[in-house]
Amino acid sequence: MASRQQRIVVAGAGIAGSLIASGLSGREDVEVICLERVGATDHMDAGTGLNIGPNAIKALKAVMPERADAIVSNSLAWQSWSIALTSGRSLMNLALSDVADNAGIRIRWAELYALLRKPLTNVIRYGAALSSCGRDGNGLFVTYHDKEAAADIRIDNIDLIIAGDGRYSRIREHFVSKEEPRFLGVCLYRLLFPAGADCPIDDYGQWFNGPNRLLAFRVPGDFVYCAGSFPIGDDGVVSDEMKTPEFLRGAYTPEGGMLCAEAAYLISALEQYTDRIHWARLQDGTTRYDAGAGVVLVGDSAHPMVPTLGQGATQAVEDACVVVDEVRRALMNGASLEDIPASVSARRTERAEFVVSFSRDATDTMLAGSDPVAGTLKKLEPAFTSRLERLYRDVPVPLS
């Protein structure tokens, strides 16, 4: 039985880390320290948007309802998913209410970070870049570089390390192994830009020209978020030529050159704001929550996945809900926190592996040589929609 105040260190004040810190701070039986490598204002202008699935909102309402209310009230509802060709031919228009118990949300990253971190003024240490971690005779420890003090600081006697330090997690690498990403042969880029007058973009939509895809939706603040993609070669190189306005217009313009209003609008924005585009490649990896006694992985450090179904941030929320629930149960029972990784893994691994696999399968229409018409029609069949219902409805419920 534990008698002293236990110590939790959360590495990374991202979605999972911030929610976990919020759900566990302010208690007398546990000390929560959250380390964030960037400064307190460095994410204020984070230039992208995101959608969070209905499953995250459902799970969050059950475990941290006040956090769910704050996020929902400061976002736009995600209520539909439409797919068309860039020529304007409609292929799918799915109401999420047909497969989910509630709507998802659309929001800017900067606004989400502000909402998540607002209640954590006394918990987050900003400018704290993790430099090492490990286990010695006194238990778990971490060291970090304090940017403001220009000093290295060590935290000892840690009962639980929560690794929310991202896809290239230093904690996962130390306690497990270095995660080698699996690339899917697709370039993915992101752009957030002012909507302007006569914007035809509203809820979540996709427009295809062959395997080349435009995805876009409105977010608060009168902005449009666009995530475009196109296949790349086996070498995984996104060349400078591919990043030009001319290449992008050509990638999404169908034979005959006629574009629907949405595609024409998005292509014009890509041409106007080319220098603001964030470039990346689609990748995923293996799922791992348990990194040994007292070390639990969450978010991208636990399950790197492709964003095709909008589940990266969404699963980070689910992770946070389960971790908070498991820690609350342990504290309620006066138990040690060293078994939290095993209990989280038992509740989350099968679910996360399903989501990673489903997200990869749903990427079929974005791969080289794919047919977006045939691929989208398959997404209307029960084999796909039943998996979508499982994704959106079968969320973790609190046990505490």
N, C-alpha and C positions, 0 to 999 in steps of 0.2 A: 504494500500500500504506500502511496506517495504522501508525504507530509509537508514538504517544502513547496514553495511556489515554483512551478516548473517553467522552463524557458523555451520559447519557440522563436526560431529565426526563419523569416521568410525571405528568400532571395528573389528579388524582382517584384516591383509594384505594378505589374501588368494586370490583366483582368483577373486571373486566378489569385495572384498574390494579394492584390488589393482587397478582393472580396473575402479572402480567408482572414486577412488582418482585421478587416472590419467586423467580421463575424465572431472573432475571438478576443478582441481588445476590450479593455474596460472591466475585465474580471479580476478578482482578487487572488484567484488560485493559479494564474498563469501570467507570465510576462511575454509580450509579443514585441519583437523587433523586426522591422521590415527594411531591407537594404535595397535601395534603388540607385543604379549607377549614374543616371542623368540628374541634372539639377531640377529644382522644383518647378521651374517655368519652361523647361526645355521641350515639353510636349504640348505647349499651348498652341503652337501652330502646326501640329501634326497634320500633314497634308493629304490625308486619305479618309475614306469613310468605310463603314462596314454594316453588314446586316447580321443580326443575331436571331437565331431560330426560335420558333415557338417553344421548343423543348427547354431552352435555357430559361425563358421567362416563367414557364410553369414550375420548373425546379426551384428557381430563386424565390418565387412567391411562397413556396412551402417552407423554406429554410430561413430566408432573410427577406421577409415581405417589405420592410421599409426600403431596402436597397432596390428591390424590384419596382416599387412604386416610383422612386426617384428616377430610375432609368426610363421607365415607360412614359412618365409625364414630360420628359425632356427629349423625346424622340418622335419619329413618325412611325406609324404602324406599317408592318410588312404583312399584307393581306392577300397578295396574289403573286403568281409566277407565270409570266407569259414568255413564249418563244416564237420567233418569226424568222423569216429570211430577211436579209438587208434589202431585198426588193419589195418587201411589204407583205409577202404571203404569210398568213398566220398559221402556226403549227400547233400551238397549245396555249390554253389560258386556264390555269388551275387556281381555283379559290383555295387558299390554305385552310379555310374552315371545313373543307371536305376531308382533310387528312390530319387536322390538328385541333386541339381543344381551345386554342387561343391564338392570337396573332403573334408574329415576331416583331422586331423593331428595325428601324433604319436610323443611323446616327453617325456623326463625325467622330473620328478617333479622339480628337482634341477634347471634344465635349464629354465623351465617355470617360477619358482619363480624369478630367476635372471632377466629374460626379463621383467616381470611385474613390478618389483620393481626398475629397473634401473632409470626410470625418476622421482622417488619419494623421492630422497635423502632428500629434505627439508620438506617433508610432513609426512613421517613415523617416529614415535617415537618407537624405538625398545626397548625390555626389559621392555615393559609397559603392565603389566598384569592387566586387568580390575578387580577391587575388589568390586565395587558397582555402582549402577545407580539408577535413580529415577526422581521424579518430585516434586518440592517444590514451595514455593511462588514466586520464581524467575525463574521458568521454569524448563527445563530439565538439568540434571547434570550427570556426571560420575566421579568416582574416580579410579585411577589406582596406582599400586605400581611400581615405577621406580627402576628397578634392580640396575642400575649403581649408582644412588644417594642414594639408600636404603631409599627412602622416599615415602610417599603416597601423591599423587597430585590430586587435584580436578579441574575439568573443569566445569564452570558454563555458564549460558546464551547460552545454545545450542539450535539451531533452528531445527536441524534434527540429530537424532541418526540413523546410519545405522548399523544394527547388522549382521556382517559377521563373527560372533564368533563361527560358527560351529554347529555340530549336538547336542551338549549339551550346547546350548546357554544360557549364564547367563542372557542376556538381555531378551530373550524370556521368561525365567523362571520368571523374575521379573515382566515384564509388562503383561504377558499373564498367563502362568502356566508352570509347568515342563512337558516337552514332554516325554511321556513314549514310548520307541521304541517297534515296533512290529517285533519279530524275525521270520524268515521263516524256521528255522530248517536246515540251511545249513552253514557249515564252509567255509569261504573264506580266502585264504592266498595269499600273494604277494611276489614276488622275482624279483630282478633286478640283472643280472649277465653278465659277459663278454661273448660275442658271441663265441669267439674262432674260430678255423679253422673248415671248413666244416659245418658251421651252416646251417641247412635246413629251418630256420624260417625267414620269410620276413614280409608280410602284415598280417593283423588281421585274426587269425585262431583259431578254437576250435576243440578239440578232446575229444570224449566221450567214456567211458566204463560204460554202464548203466548210472546212473545219475551222476557219477563221471566225472568231466570235467576239462580239461586243456585248458587254453586260453593263447595265446602268440603272440607277434609281436616284430619286431626290432624297436629300437629307436636310435636317433643320439648318436655318441660316441662309436659305435660298441658294443652296449649292447642289451640284450634280456630281455623283461619284460614278466613275467609269472604270471598269476592269476589262481590258481587252486581251486577247490571246491569239496566237497562231503557232503552228507546228514549227519546230526547228530541227536541224540535223542531229545525227547521232553524236556529233562532237559537242553538242550542247551550247554552241556559241551563238550569242545574239549579236550580230555584227552591227557596225555603225550604220551601214546602209539600211538595215531593218528598222532603225530608230528614226528614219527620216519621214517627213510628212508625205512625200511621194510614195514611199513603200506602204505606209499605213493606208492611204487612200486606195491604192491598188489592191491591197489585201481584202478590203471589205466591199469593193465595188463589183457587182455581178456583171455577167455578160450583158451587153446592151446598155450598161451604165446608169440604169434607172434605180435610184435609191428611195426608200421610204423616208418619211419626214424625220423619224427618230434616228435612223442611220446617218442621214445627211447632216443632221444637227451634231451628232457625236463625232463624225469624221471632221467636220469643220472645227470643233473644239480641240481635237487631237492636233490638227494643223496649227491652231492658234497658240496652244499651250505645250508644244512638244518639249520645250526645255524644262517643264515641270513634271514630266512623267517619271514615275518610279519603276525601274525595270527589274524583273526577277525571272525565275524559272519554276515551273511546277515540280514539286518534290514531296515525297512522304518518307516514312521510315517505320521502325518497329515500335511496339507498345511496351512500356515498362513503367510501373508505378513504384514498386518496392525496390529501393536501392540499398537495402540492409536495415538493421534495427535503427529506428529513429531517423531515417532519411526517406522522404517520400517525394516523388516526382509528380508534377502537375502541368497541365497545359501543353505547350509545344515541346517542353523537355520530356514529357511522358509519351506523347503520341503525335509526332509531326504528321500532318495530313494535308492533302490538297484541298483548296478552298472551294471546290466546285459546288458543294451543297451549303456553303456558308457555315461550316461546323467547327472551324478552328477556334474562334472566340466562343462559340456556343458550347463546345465541349469543355473549354476552360471554366465556364460558369458551372457546368455540371460537376466538374472536378471539385471546384471550390465548395459547392453545396455538400458533397459527400465528406470532404476533409473536415469542414466545420462541424458537421453532424457527428463524425467519429470522434473528434477531439472533445466535443461537448459531452458525449457519452462517457469517455474515459475520465474526464474531470469530475463528472457527476458521481462516478463510482470510485473516485480517489485512486485511479489506476495510473500506472506509468504510461508515458506516451511512446515508448519504444516499439510497441506493437501496432501503432497507427499505420505504417506503410503496408503491413500485411493485410490489415482489415480493409484499407482503401483499395488495395489491389484485388481483393476478393470481390468487392462490390463493383469495381469499375472496369477490370480488364476485358471481360467479354463484351461489354457495352462499347468500349472504345475501339476494340478490334472490329466490331460490326460497323461502326461509323467510318473508320479508316477505309475499310474494304468497300463499303457502299459509296463513299466519296470517290474512290478510285474508279469504280465501275461507272459512275455517272459522268465521268470525264470522257467517255467513249466518243462523243461527237466532236471533241476538241483535238483528237489525235489525227495524225497524217493519214489521208486516204479515207476518212470517215464520211458518212452520208448523214447530214444533220436532219434530213427529212425522215429517213427510216429510223434513225436513232431516237428522234423525238417521239415518233409514233409509239415506240416501245415504252416510252415513259408514261404513256397513257394506259398501259396494260396493267392488270392486277399484280403481276409479278413485281412491277416497280412501285406502284402506288401502295401496295401492302407494306413494302419496306419503308416507304415514306411515312406511313402511319406509325409504324414501329419507332421510327426515328423521332417523330414529333410528340408521340403520346407516352411511350414507355420510359418515363424519366425516373431518376432515383428519388425515392421518398424518404423523409427523415425517420430515423429509428429512435432518436432520443426523445 
